[in-house]
Amino acid sequence: MDDQQGALLGPAEVRRLAEELDIRPTKKLGQNFVHDPNTVRRIVASASVGLDDVVLEVGPGLGSLTLALLPAAGAVIAVEIDPVLAARLPRTAAEFAPALADRLTVLEADALRVRAAEFAKPPTALVANLPYNVAVPVVLHLLAELPSLVHGLVMVQSEVADRMAAKPGSRVYGVPSAKAAWFADVRRAGPVPRKVFWPVPNVDSGLVSFRRIAPPSTVSRQEVFRVVDAAFAQRRKTLRAALSGWAGSASRAEAVLRAAGVDPAARGEQLSIGDFARIAEAAAAESAR
């Protein structure tokens, strides 16, 4: 073994660690640990992280992906909500990658509530196997809270990956797609087979990559997101009807939409985040008059 590369967790090591910690993963709770070294190598390679990156990993679990990140990144900050897993991870790094263990910092915290001030080094990349039920809120929270995050790659349920990367006009384009597009250029980055997990999940997984872009508007993100939420709360309705509550009336919604250059008869699924931003801008300009 090359000390500067370290060893990775295979099926036997994953089961040994789980047994030691008395962890019995269940499909019902969505506990699925990656036990295939080739998969974590592929994730790290696809994430394009380098020694100048401070990588944020959410939900490291037993450390399969963590061990693959340590040789590639300058530093890895693992955010783990489970105190048992958080306590074991530094020992796992020392056991499998002793020459690289000092690159790892473990933060016992909830990724949905973590704040920028909790990081000694500002993270530049997000690489994670995310819990499927909180994947979208975690990504949106971290992009909003950590402007230092420039790029990333996350593994999520395949359907979630489709929604995050969907473009206007797509059947699965919605709130996650539009809000993610405010922060970044988001793309699908390939599938992940079920067999690389233990236990084998009941759903397919996929990779999503992102690279941060400049916000499409000077209007506050919160104002634009209110328009997005209103438009998709009743996605079958025209924007004139869907935005009537947000605007105060259907007639005001129509006036704002026309001022923004958006067809009042269109539906939210047809609009880009830039379109939503123009609607928020038009409403702000009207209120200022």
Secondary structure as the mmCIF struct_conf table of DSSP 4:
data_model
#
loop_
_struct_conf.conf_type_id
_struct_conf.id
_struct_conf.beg_label_comp_id
_struct_conf.beg_label_asym_id
_struct_conf.beg_label_seq_id
_struct_conf.end_label_comp_id
_struct_conf.end_label_asym_id
_struct_conf.end_label_seq_id
TURN_TY1_P TURN_TY1_P1 ASP A 3 GLN A 5
HELX_RH_AL_P HELX_RH_AL_P1 PRO A 11 GLU A 20
TURN_TY1_P TURN_TY1_P2 LEU A 21 ASP A 22
TURN_TY1_P TURN_TY1_P3 LYS A 27 GLY A 30
STRN STRN1 PHE A 33 VAL A 34
HELX_RH_AL_P HELX_RH_AL_P2 PRO A 37 ALA A 47
TURN_TY1_P TURN_TY1_P4 SER A 48 SER A 48
TURN_TY1_P TURN_TY1_P5 LEU A 51 ASP A 52
STRN STRN2 VAL A 54 VAL A 58
TURN_TY1_P TURN_TY1_P6 GLY A 61 LEU A 62
BEND BEND1 GLY A 63 GLY A 63
HELX_RH_AL_P HELX_RH_AL_P3 SER A 64 LEU A 69
TURN_TY1_P TURN_TY1_P7 LEU A 70 ALA A 72
BEND BEND2 ALA A 73 GLY A 74
STRN STRN3 ALA A 75 GLU A 80
BEND BEND3 ILE A 81 ILE A 81
HELX_RH_AL_P HELX_RH_AL_P4 PRO A 83 PHE A 96
TURN_TY1_P TURN_TY1_P8 PRO A 98 LEU A 100
HELX_RH_3T_P HELX_RH_3T_P1 ALA A 101 ARG A 103
STRN STRN4 LEU A 104 GLU A 108
BEND BEND4 ALA A 109 ALA A 109
TURN_TY1_P TURN_TY1_P9 ALA A 111 ARG A 113
HELX_RH_3T_P HELX_RH_3T_P2 ALA A 116 GLU A 118
BEND BEND5 ALA A 120 LYS A 121
STRN STRN5 ALA A 125 ASN A 129
HELX_RH_3T_P HELX_RH_3T_P3 TYR A 132 VAL A 134
HELX_RH_AL_P HELX_RH_AL_P5 ALA A 135 GLU A 145
TURN_TY1_P TURN_TY1_P10 PRO A 147 SER A 148
STRN STRN6 HIS A 151 GLN A 157
HELX_RH_AL_P HELX_RH_AL_P6 SER A 158 ALA A 165
TURN_TY1_P TURN_TY1_P11 PRO A 168 GLY A 169
TURN_TY1_P TURN_TY1_P12 ARG A 171 VAL A 172
BEND BEND6 GLY A 174 GLY A 174
HELX_RH_AL_P HELX_RH_AL_P7 VAL A 175 PHE A 183
STRN STRN7 ALA A 184 VAL A 192
HELX_RH_3T_P HELX_RH_3T_P4 ARG A 194 VAL A 196
STRN STRN8 PHE A 197 TRP A 198
BEND BEND7 PRO A 199 PRO A 199
HELX_LH_PP_P HELX_LH_PP_P1 VAL A 200 PRO A 201
BEND BEND8 ASN A 202 VAL A 203
STRN STRN9 SER A 205 ARG A 212
BEND BEND9 PRO A 216 PRO A 216
BEND BEND10 THR A 218 VAL A 219
HELX_RH_AL_P HELX_RH_AL_P8 ARG A 221 ALA A 233
TURN_TY1_P TURN_TY1_P13 GLN A 234 ARG A 236
BEND BEND11 LYS A 237 LYS A 237
HELX_RH_AL_P HELX_RH_AL_P9 LEU A 239 ALA A 242
TURN_TY1_P TURN_TY1_P14 LEU A 243 LEU A 243
HELX_RH_AL_P HELX_RH_AL_P10 SER A 244 ALA A 247
BEND BEND12 GLY A 248 SER A 249
HELX_RH_AL_P HELX_RH_AL_P11 ALA A 250 ALA A 259
TURN_TY1_P TURN_TY1_P15 ALA A 260 GLY A 261
TURN_TY1_P TURN_TY1_P16 PRO A 264 ALA A 265
HELX_RH_3T_P HELX_RH_3T_P5 GLY A 268 GLN A 270
HELX_RH_AL_P HELX_RH_AL_P12 ILE A 273 ALA A 288
#
